[in-house]
Each structure stands twice: as C-alpha cells, then as structure tokens.
Amino acid sequence: MAVKSLQTTVDRWAAAAGSASQRYADGVAATDVDVVGRAVAAQDSLLSGFTSAVQSGLWARRLQQVGTQGWKQAVAGKGAANYQTGVAAAKGKFQAKMQAVLQVETQLQSQIDAMPSNSPAARDARMLAWAQGMRNAKAQGAFG
C-alpha cells in the first residue's frame, strides 16, 4: 500500500475539520469526567513539566523556532479573528464581572467625592482610598 502524499494528508485533515469540530463539541458535552478537578490534582506535574522544559532549554528553543515574525504572522492570519470570536462569546461573562466592578466603583466614588481634595496630601488620601477600596473588594470576593 502506498503512503499518501503530504498534500493529500494535509488536504484530508483540513477537509475533516468541520465534522471533527462537531465531534469535539459533542465529546466535551457528553463527558462525565471532572476535567477541572483532574487538572487541579495534576498541578504538581504541570509545574514539574514546565520547570523541566524551561531548565532543559526546550521552552526557549520552541519560542525561538516561531520567533517574533512567526507570532506576528499567526496573529495576522487567524489571531485577530479568534480574538473577536472570543470576545463575542464571552460578552455575558464580561457583563457579569463588570457589573460587580462598577457597583464597587460607584460606592467607592461616592466615598471619595465626600473626602477633601484641597491639598496634595488630601488628593493622595483619595487615591489611596480608591486603591485600598478596590483591593479590599477583591479580597472579600466582590469580583467573583
């Protein structure tokens, strides 16, 4: 049996992407495996593998193989469109997060508006109140 040519192999792979993407989505929907739990449980292995890749030079070599030009070409070829698709898909999540952020900011702004602003020290205090208020809100889980 003859081995398929490179062109035939690549063309068939690309042509199958439409049905493969649906099979991928179906497989994810049907899984009963806790993939996030497994990922969390494997974090030591992740760290070990990444550390090994960095220390061996593999990580740097792979980055250098692509290079800055390769990265730019990938962004021009598909990255920009993928970015837009991802933003559109995440709009609801962004809205929910921003609702929480804007609630905190509205509350903080009313507090800061009531603070004096007639000196550099007073303006610094307003700035610090904003930073501390945002930090405290994050620590208390206000942003999810």
TADA-V444283 format. One line per field, one symbol per residue. psi: psi as a letter, one per 20 degrees, with the letter a starting at -180 (. if undefined). A space follows every 50 residues. Layout:
# TADA-V444283
psi: ???
This chain:
# TADA-V444283
psi: pqpqrgggggghgghihghhhhhggggghiqjpnhgghgghjhggggggg gghghiigggggghhgrgghggggghhhggghgggggghjggggggghgg ghgghggghhghhiqqkjrhhghghgghggghgggggghjjhj.
